[in-house]
Each structure stands twice: as C-alpha cells, then as structure tokens.
C-alpha cells in the first residue's frame, strides 16, 4: 500500500503533466446542459454520419447498376464512374451538413 500519496501525486504531476481530478462530491448533481448545447452536441456527432451513409449507399447503388449493365454487355466492370459519382454527391451533402451546423450555431448564439 502506498503511504505517501502527496509525493506520488507531485511526481506524477511533473512527470506526466496534469492529473485529472475526481469530482468533489458524489452527492452534487451536475448541471444539465442547455437546449442549445444539447442541439449543438447532437449536430456535431449526427451530421458527420450523413455523408458516410450517403457515400456508401450511392456508391453501392451506382456500382450495382454499372455491374448489371457491364455483365449484360459482356464487358469488364469499371468502378471509376460510380466512385466519382458517389464522391460528387458526398461532397455536396457534406457542404450542406457544414452549412446546417454553422447556421444552427449562428441562430442559437
């Protein structure tokens, strides 16, 4: 068992940087975040998922259409066109998501 925790904490503070402090009391209730902070937190983590889902679904849809057309014509499947199409749509959706987040920040601040 460690007896001199003060020296250990000082040594850890200087060696590793700042030590994370525990809460002062377990009986104190933390303050609930405001509606604006909850909305900002939701948008910060939900909006980045939209372009990922859009890219995946558009690429798979375009690739399956290209594959069906290529196999019917008896040629090799070229994934460049579905990839470029999915990247274009994803870029447009990403710009819209950033605009939505910035507009929300301006409206709530």
N, C-alpha and C positions, 0 to 999 in steps of 0.2 A: 504494500500500500504506500502511496506517495504521501509524505508528511508535509513537505514544504511546497504547497501549490503556488504560492506567490512568486517564488523564484522560477518555477516552471512556466508560469504564465508570462513573466517578464522575458524569459529566454525565448519562449515561443513567439512572443510579440516582436522581438527584434529579429529572430531568425526567419520567420515565415511571413511577416507583415502583420496585418490587422487580424485580430481574433474576433470571431463572430460572438457577440454577447447573447446570452439567453434572455428570455423575457423576464421582466422584473417580478411579475406576479401572475400566477396561473388563474387567479380569480378575476383579474381585469378583463373586460370584454374589449376586443379590438374594434376600432371604429369601422362602420360599414362604409364601403366606397360609395361615392355619389353616383347618380344615374349616368352622368357624363363619363365618369371614369369606367363604369361597367360597360357602357357602349363603346368607348374607345378600346378597351381591352378585348371585347368581342370582335370588333372590326379588325384589330391588329392581328388576331390569330385566325379569324374565319376568312378574311379576304384573300390571304395568300393561298388558301386551299382551292379557291375557284380556278385560277389559271392552270394549276396542276391537273385538276379534273377535266378542264376544257381541252388541254393538250392531249391527254390520254384518250379521251373519247373521240375527238376529231381525228387524231392520227389513226386510231383503230378503225373508225368508220371509213375514212378515205383509203386506208390500206386494204381493207376488205373489198371495197368497190374496185380498186385497182387490181387486186388479185383475181377477182371474178372476171374482169374484162381481159386481163392478160391470159388467164387459163383458157378462156373461150377462144381467144385469137391464137393461142399456141405460142406465146412469146414469154420471155423472162420478166418476172415482176421487178419493177424499178421503184424502190421506196423513196426516191428523192422527191417526187411530186407530193405524196402525202405528208412527208416531213416538212417541206416548205409551206404547204397549206396550213398544217397544224401550227407551225411556228408563227405564221402571219396572224391567224385567228387568236392565238395565245397572246401575242404582243398587244393586239387591240384590246383584248379583255383585261390584260394587266394594266394598261393605261387607264381604262375605265375604273378598275379597282383602286388605283392610286388616287384618281380624281375623287372617287366616293369618299375615301378616307380623309383626304385633305379638306373637302367640303364639310364633312362632319366635324372636323376639328375647328374649322372657322365658325361654324354655326354654334357649336357648344361653348366656345371660349368667349 
